[in-house]
């Protein structure tokens, strides 16, 4: 009897390959009889590296080609960083499993300074995220935020070889690639709220592929699933992405979900932050409710000023 072959679609960066290999190892641990192949697909986000994400379409640039391959049945599943996934998925595709979350925080990396507050006046900080930019400028209006694109290794090389005083990355990717030697501070998630889905790895597949759904079921980490569902509902209600300074982070305490959300102006001068909590079995309603509360408390005005409301 021929073994079932599962094709995993992934981007080709070191971090994306690490994530896809992790999914492969989990699939094989649960189903040793499978043959699991990696299919590397280059996305627009990998090709366009000299323009800030916000100016070329935001998060969807890292997933569109993978989703096209799924719909064409060239691959069986796609592995994504959840923070890169748009809030809405194409018809016929579904988020079918989310793995246990790594550290969701942002980290400050520097070869010269010991913390965000130790950076000198007018320090140059590299970041590709408007969410990070607005929150950093709220704490340190003097900072010079410079757009920084590329994979984790590329950005760390730029920190070392170019005139950056510091850069900010997601802790999860730095830890997964064992590149923590330049980390000088794990940023407080109450001050620099992480991106929706940050630290979590998601598996996307065709929603009618029942055999694959059964194979993937053991990989889903329910506490992470609930938190990320709340964060994504929050994001979807605000219709946000990389090009919007929106942050949302959920934590689970027993049967209660706690969700912290923020909308900020690009310069960090205006910032609205609210939190809510509710029963874990209804994460979507929690995310939607917090989004509406933020819009009513002034978030709508901020998004309109940015040109996105």
Residue pairs with C-beta under 8 A, 6 or more apart in sequence:
3 33
3 34
3 35
4 33
4 34
4 35
4 211
5 34
5 35
5 36
5 37
6 27
6 34
6 35
6 36
6 37
6 76
6 77
6 212
6 215
7 37
7 38
7 39
7 74
7 75
7 76
7 77
8 20
8 23
8 24
8 36
8 37
8 38
8 39
8 75
8 76
8 77
8 78
8 79
9 39
9 41
9 66
9 69
9 70
9 74
9 75
9 77
9 78
9 79
10 16
10 17
10 19
10 20
10 38
10 39
10 40
10 41
10 66
10 78
10 79
11 17
11 40
11 41
11 42
11 43
11 45
11 46
11 62
11 66
12 40
12 41
12 42
12 46
13 46
13 151
13 152
14 151
14 152
14 153
14 177
15 81
15 151
15 152
15 173
15 176
15 177
16 79
16 81
17 38
17 40
18 176
18 177
19 79
19 81
19 176
19 201
20 38
20 79
21 38
22 99
22 201
23 77
23 79
23 99
23 201
23 203
23 219
24 36
24 38
26 99
26 218
26 219
27 34
27 36
27 215
27 216
27 219
28 34
28 36
30 215
30 218
30 219
31 215
34 215
39 69
39 74
39 75
41 65
41 66
41 69
41 75
42 65
43 61
43 62
43 63
43 64
43 65
43 66
44 56
44 57
44 61
44 62
44 64
44 65
45 53
45 61
45 62
45 84
46 62
48 56
48 61
49 149
49 150
50 149
51 149
52 128
52 147
52 149
53 59
53 61
53 128
53 129
53 149
53 242
53 243
54 130
54 242
54 243
55 243
57 243
58 86
58 241
58 242
58 243
59 83
59 84
59 85
59 86
59 241
59 242
60 86
60 241
62 80
62 81
62 84
63 78
63 80
63 84
63 85
63 86
63 204
66 75
66 78
66 80
66 204
67 78
67 89
67 90
67 93
67 204
69 75
69 78
70 76
70 77
70 78
70 93
70 204
70 205
70 206
71 90
71 92
71 93
71 206
73 206
76 205
76 206
76 209
76 212
77 96
77 203
77 204
77 205
77 212
77 216
78 203
78 204
78 205
79 201
79 202
79 203
80 201
80 202
80 203
80 204
81 172
81 173
81 197
81 200
81 201
81 202
82 98
82 196
82 197
82 198
82 199
82 200
82 201
82 202
82 228
82 232
83 170
83 194
83 195
83 196
83 197
83 198
83 199
83 200
85 95
85 197
85 202
85 204
85 232
86 241
87 232
87 235
87 236
87 239
87 240
87 241
88 236
89 95
89 204
92 206
92 207
92 208
93 204
93 205
93 206
93 207
94 204
94 205
94 206
94 207
95 202
95 203
95 204
96 203
96 204
96 205
96 207
96 212
96 213
96 216
96 220
97 202
97 203
97 216
97 217
97 219
97 220
97 225
98 200
98 201
98 202
98 203
98 220
98 221
98 224
98 225
98 228
99 200
99 201
99 202
99 203
99 219
99 220
99 221
99 224
100 221
100 223
100 224
101 172
101 199
101 200
101 221
101 224
101 227
101 228
102 171
102 172
102 175
102 176
102 199
102 200
103 171
103 172
103 175
103 186
103 199
104 171
104 172
104 189
104 194
104 198
104 199
104 200
104 249
105 170
105 171
105 186
105 187
105 188
105 189
105 192
105 194
105 198
105 199
106 132
106 168
106 169
106 170
106 171
106 186
106 187
106 189
106 192
106 194
106 198
107 168
107 169
107 170
107 171
107 174
107 183
107 185
107 186
107 187
108 115
108 116
108 166
108 167
108 168
108 183
108 184
108 185
108 187
109 156
109 159
109 166
109 167
109 168
109 169
109 174
109 182
109 183
109 184
110 119
110 159
110 165
110 166
110 167
110 182
110 184
111 159
111 160
111 182
112 165
113 119
113 120
113 123
113 165
113 166
113 184
114 184
114 185
115 184
115 185
116 136
116 139
116 140
116 166
116 185
116 187
117 140
119 125
119 140
119 143
119 165
119 166
120 165
121 142
122 142
122 143
122 144
123 140
123 142
123 143
123 144
123 165
123 166
124 143
124 144
124 146
124 163
124 164
124 165
124 166
125 136
125 143
125 144
125 145
125 146
125 164
125 165
125 166
125 167
125 168
126 145
126 146
126 147
126 148
126 155
126 158
126 159
126 164
126 166
126 167
126 168
127 133
127 136
127 145
127 146
127 147
127 148
127 167
127 168
128 147
128 148
128 149
128 242
129 168
129 195
129 242
130 242
130 243
130 244
130 245
130 266
131 193
131 195
131 242
131 244
131 245
131 246
131 247
131 264
132 145
132 168
132 192
133 145
133 245
133 266
133 268
134 245
134 264
134 265
134 266
134 267
134 268
134 271
135 191
135 192
135 193
135 245
135 247
135 262
135 264
135 268
135 271
136 143
136 145
136 168
136 192
136 268
137 143
137 145
137 267
137 268
137 269
138 264
138 268
138 269
138 271
139 191
139 192
139 268
141 267
141 268
141 269
146 164
148 155
148 158
148 164
148 167
149 155
150 158
152 169
152 173
152 174
152 177
152 179
153 177
153 179
155 167
155 169
156 167
156 169
156 179
156 182
158 164
158 167
159 166
159 167
159 182
160 182
166 184
168 187
168 192
170 194
170 195
170 198
170 199
171 183
171 186
171 199
172 198
172 199
174 180
174 183
189 249
189 260
190 260
192 247
193 247
193 248
193 249
193 260
193 261
193 262
193 273
194 247
194 249
195 247
195 248
196 228
196 231
196 232
196 234
196 235
196 240
196 246
196 247
196 248
196 249
197 228
197 231
197 232
198 249
200 224
200 227
200 228
202 228
203 216
203 219
205 212
205 213
205 216
206 212
223 252
226 250
226 252
226 257
226 280
226 283
227 250
227 251
227 252
227 257
227 283
228 250
229 283
229 284
229 287
230 248
230 250
230 257
230 259
230 283
230 284
230 286
230 287
231 248
231 249
231 250
231 259
231 287
232 287
233 283
233 284
233 285
233 286
233 287
233 288
233 291
234 248
234 259
234 261
234 287
234 288
234 290
234 291
235 241
235 246
235 248
235 287
235 291
236 287
237 287
237 288
237 291
237 292
238 244
238 246
238 263
238 291
238 294
238 295
238 299
238 303
239 308
240 246
240 308
243 308
244 303
244 306
244 308
245 263
245 264
245 265
245 266
245 306
246 261
246 262
246 263
247 261
247 262
247 264
248 259
248 260
248 261
248 262
248 287
248 290
249 259
249 260
250 257
250 258
250 259
250 260
250 283
250 286
250 287
251 257
251 258
252 258
252 280
255 279
255 280
255 281
256 277
256 278
256 279
256 280
257 277
257 278
257 279
257 280
257 283
257 286
258 275
258 276
258 277
259 275
259 276
259 277
259 286
259 287
259 290
260 273
260 274
260 275
261 273
261 274
261 275
261 290
261 291
261 294
262 271
262 272
262 273
262 274
262 294
263 271
263 272
263 294
263 295
263 298
263 299
263 302
263 303
264 270
264 271
264 272
264 302
265 271
265 302
265 305
265 306
266 306
270 298
270 302
272 294
272 297
272 298
272 299
272 302
274 290
274 293
274 294
274 297
275 290
276 286
276 289
276 290
276 293
277 286
278 285
278 286
278 289
295 303
300 309
301 309
302 309
303 309
